[in-house]
């Protein structure tokens, strides 16, 4: 067995970001930016009104009040999208709409609610500070400034920012092609009757979802029974993949065929068996530039080893700025007694109590309890050799779901018994 750190180093030494493609900004959601986006213009490109009202010179309305209003001559109306024809001089104003460019000489906008019509112009009954209700040129982004950095995950705000620079296309990472195969003669596809001695496949679905959620193009190739020919045919169908993931059949039983078949197919073994629990019988290999992972069959072990290893590979292929699971710390809410063998990753439930982030291990830590992954938001990282942790110990945690997906924190102040997102 090798340590988790050594296994990670072996993968990091071989994985590289994939190529780049240009896509429409409208199709860039969820993609990884592969270029710095610098704005060729100030955003906004001109000073504009933040309100419907009147553009004025602040000096003209100093001391204005409802009792002593100031009357200004209105030179013109300026709707959004039109440039004013007149420059304001002392004692003048221009009616202006939200988003319209300020006319020359104006430095302030008075809301329409603070005005009333006058026979010879507009009457203003309130003094406001210079620059009020004005969006300055370059207030958001200066000309030439970097608006977004390469490696950024593009969400709705990022799409809007790219568009604001005037671009309709952007360079993003090519999505890794991930293929998923479940193995085991006892596995059945959901949708049909459950036969005696069989179980429905869960790993194919959770792994496909995990890979898609990470940003890959994921496809489930189905179930391979524990027969050499069946496994070989599934592996052959994944020749176009950057990453092939198989679940089950990687241990040392008589029917665990995955490792032998992969080696016979010319896969270079990077490691097999990592000193972690759950997930010890994990296989990693390469064929050319293609990665192959053989993950344990128990649902929890399968998901955790995906997050530790496949997630790192996909993140790196996509050129993400941060790869792998995000780390943090929380205070252990209960004492723990542990066996010293192997590094452990315990599913944990986060709670907020008196301003502190508390973590409690899920009651059932067996690798077959998939519900623990539904309920838990983090993994508690317990170093190898640790046999006891006292309550109130500060422990390292790994957030299971990047970007906040399914991260649940129960608040002691919420008054609820259930978990709250």
N, C-alpha and C positions, 0 to 999 in steps of 0.2 A: 504494500500500500504506500501511496505517497500522500503528502499533506495537501490541503486545499490550495495553499499558496503556490506549491510547486506545480500542481495541475493547472492553475490559472496562468502561471508563467509559461508553461508549455503551449497553451492556447494563444496567449498574447504574442509569443514569439513568431507565430505562423500566420495569424489572421491580419488582413489588411483591409482598408476601406475599398469598397467597390467603385465602379465608375460613376460618371455624372451624366445626367440627362436634363434637358430643358423642357419644362412643362408650363402650361398656362397657369397664371396665378390662381385662377378659379379651380384648378385641379391640384393645387399644391397643399391642401389641408392634410396634416398628419405626416408630411414629408420632412426630410432633414435638409436644411439649407446647406449648399456646398460652395457658397461664395459670400463674401461680404457685400452687403447692399448699402451703397453710399448714395446719398441723395444729390442729384445734379441741380437741385433748386432748394430754396428755403421753403419750409412747410410750417404755416401757410406761406405762399409766395408774396403776399401783400398784407398790410394791416386791414383788418375787417371788423365789422360790427358783430358783437355777440348777442345783440338784442334788436328787436324792432324799436325804433325811437328816432332821436335826432342827433346827428353829428354836430358837435359844437367845439368851440375853444373854451377850455375850462376857466380861463381868466374872465370870460364874459359872464359866468354865472356864480362867481364868488359872492357870497352873501345872499343868494336867492333863497326865498322861503315862501310858504303859502301866503304869509302876510305881505311880503314884499317880493312878488315874482318879478322875473326879468323877461322882457319881451324881445325876441330876436326875429329878424327878417329871414324867411325861408326861401332859399335860392332855387331849390329843385328837389325832386324825388329821385332817390337812387335805389332801384331794386337790385337784388342779387344778380350778378352776371353782367352788370353795366357799370361803366366807369363814369364818375361824376364829371360834368363839364366845367364846373366853376371851382375856384379855390376860395375857401372861406376867408373872410376878412373880419375885422372886429365888428361885432353886432349882428353876425349872420349865422345861419344854420342850414342844414340840409336834412330833409326827411330821409331815413335810411332803413333798409330791411336787414334782417339777420343774414349774415354771410356776405353782405355787400362790402366792396372796398371803400375804405374811408376816403373822402375827398381831400384834396390838398388843403393844408392849414388846420384840419380837424385833429384833435388829440383826445376826445372824450365822446362817449355816447350816453345820452340821457334816455332812460326808458320812457316809452310812450305813456306809461302809467303816471309819470311825474310831470306830465305836460297837459296843456289844454289849448284848444285853438284860440287864436286871437285874430281880430280883423286885419291886422297888419303883419301877421306871422304866427309865431308860436309863443305861448307863455309858459315859462319854466319856473316851478315853485319849489325847487330843491337844489342846493349846492352839493356837488359831488366831486370827488378827487379826480385829478388829471389822470387819464388812462383808464377810467372806469368803463367796463363793458366793451373793451377793445381787445381783440386778439392780435398781438403784435406779429409782424412778419418774422418768420423763423422761430416763433415761440416754441414750436414742437421740435423741429429739426433744422439745424443750420445748413446752409449750402455746403456741400462737400463732407458733411458729417456722416459717420457710419450709423445707419439706422438699425441694421441687424448684422450679427456676426455669423460667419460660417459655423455650422454645427448646431444652429438653433432649430428646435422643433417648431414647425410652422403651424400655428393655430389661427383662429379668426382674426385676432388683433394683428398678428404678423402679416396675414394676407392683406389686411387694410393698409398696413404700413408700406408694404411693397408697392401696392397700387398707388399710394399717395406720392411715391417718387416718380410716378409716370410710367412704370414698367408693366407690361402685360404678361411677361414670361420671366421665369426664374430658374436657376440651375439647382437641382436637387440630387440627392443620392439615388442611384438605382436601387430598387428594393431587392433585398436578398430573396432568392427563391428557396423556400423551405418545404420539404416534403416529409410527411409524417406517416409512419407505419406502426400499427399495433400488432404485437405477436402473441400467440397463445391459442392452442386448440380449444381452450375453454371459453374463449371470448366470442360474444355474439354482437352483431350490430343492433342497436335499438330499433324498435319498430315492429319486430316480430315476436312470436311467443318465446318465452324463456324455457329452455329445455333443462331437464334435471342435470345437475353437475356443471352448469354453465353460468356465466355472469355477463351482463351487458358491458360493452366497452365504454370506459370513461376516458382513458388516456388519450385516445385519438382525438377526442373532442377538446379536452382541456389543453393539450399541446398545440392543436391548430389554433385555438383561441389565444393562447399565450404568444405564439409566434406572430399572429396578425396584430395583436395588441402592441407588440414591440416594433411594428412597422414593416414586417416582412410580407411577401406574397406567399401565403401558406396554403398548402393543399394536402388533404388527407387522402392517402392512397389505399386505405382500407386495412383489413385484418389479414395477417399471414398466420396460418396454423403452424404448429411445430413440425414442419417438414422441410427438408433442405430445399427441394425444388420450389416450394411456395415462397420461401424467404428469398431465394435467388431471383425469382421473377419480380417480386416487389422492389428489391434493391435495383434491379436493372431499369425499372420504370422511373427511378430517381436520378438518372444520369445527368439531367439538365439542372439539378439542384446545386445551390451553393452549400446547402446544409441538409443532410438527411438525418432524421431523428427516428430511432426505433425504441419502442418501449417494451420491456419484458425480455426474458430469455438471455440476460447478460450475467446471470449468476453461474454456479458451477454444477448444477443438477444435470441429470442424464438428458433432459429435454431442453436444456438451455443452449441453443445452437448459434445464437447471434454472433458471438465473438469468433468462433471457428469459421463460420461462413464469411464473415467480413475479412478475416485474414486470408482465407483461400481466394477471395476476390481481389486480392492485391492491395487491401487497405493497410496503410502504414499505421501501426499502433502508437499512439502518443502516451496513453496511460490506460490502465484497467485496475480498478479498485482504489478508492480515495478514502483517507482516514476521516470520514465524516459519518454522522448518523442524524437523519436517515440519508441513504444514497450511496452507501459504500461501493456496491458493484456497478460503478459507472465506467463505461468504455468511451474513449475518444480516439479518433483516428482521422487519417487524411488519405485521399486518393487524388493526386495532383493538387489542385487548389480547392478541392471539394472537402468539406468537413463531414464527418460521420460521428454521431453520438448514439450510443446504446445506453438507455436509461432504465432504471429499475422498474419493475412492473407494478409495485404497490402505488396507488394513486398519489399519495402524499410525497413519497420518495421521488416519483416521476416529476411532479411539479416543482419540487424544491431543487432538484438537480438541473431541471431546465433553467430555472431562475439563476442559478449559480454559474452555469456553463453556457448553455445556448443563448441566454440573454446577453451575456458578455460578447459572444461571437456576433450576434445580430447587431448589437449596438455599435461595435467596432466597424463592421461592414458598412453600416449606415453613416459612419463618420460623426457620431454623436460626440458632443463635448464631454459628457460624463457617461461612463459605461458601467454596466452592472447595477446591483442593487444599492440604493441610497442608504447610507448609514446614519445612525443617530444614537442617542442614549436615553434610557428611562430608568426609573427606580422600581426595583422588584417589590411587588406587594406582598408576596408570601415567601417563606423559606423553601429551599429546594435541596433534596438529597439525590445525588447522581452517581452512576457508575463511572469510574475514571476513564474507561476506554473511549477513544475517538472523540473528536470535536463534535459538539451537538448543536443542532438548530431546532429549537423548540418553538412551536407555534404559540404566539402570544396575543393577548387582547389588551389594547391600550385603554387607559382610563385617565381622565383629568381629575385631579383632586387637590384642592387648595393651591391651585396654580402650578402643581407639579404633574409631570407626565409619568403615570404609573403603568407597569406592565404585569400582567398575570398570565402564566402559562395556561393554555387550553387544557381542560381536565384530562382529555384522552389524547395521548401523544403517539398512539400506534400509527404506523405508516399506512394502514388501511382506512383510517377515519378521515374520509374526504371532507366531512362537515367542518373539520378543524381549519381547512383552507378557506371555506366559505365565510366562517365567522372571524377568523384571525386577521389582523392587519400587519403583523410584523413577525419576524423570526428573532428569538433571543439567541445570541451567539455565545455559546459556553465553551471556553477553551478546553482542549484535551487535558486530562489529569485533574480537573476540578471535580471534587466530590460533594461539596456543600456550598450553598450560597444563602446567606442570611437575608431575611426581609429587610428592606430599605437599602440594599446594595445597589449601586449604580451599575447597570449592565449595558453592554453594546446590543443594539437592535438593528435589524435590516428591514426596511420597509418593503413589503411584498409587492405592492402594486405601484409602479411609477406613475407620476402625475396625479397621485391622489386616488386612483381608481380602486374602489372597494376598501379604502383605508378607513377603518371604523375606530372611532374614539368614543368611549362611553364617559359621559360627564357625571360626576357624583352630584352635580347641582341640577341635573335635568329632571330628576324625579321619576325617571323611567327605569323599568327593570331590564328592558331589551337594549340592544346595541344601537347607537345612533350614529349615522354617517358623519 
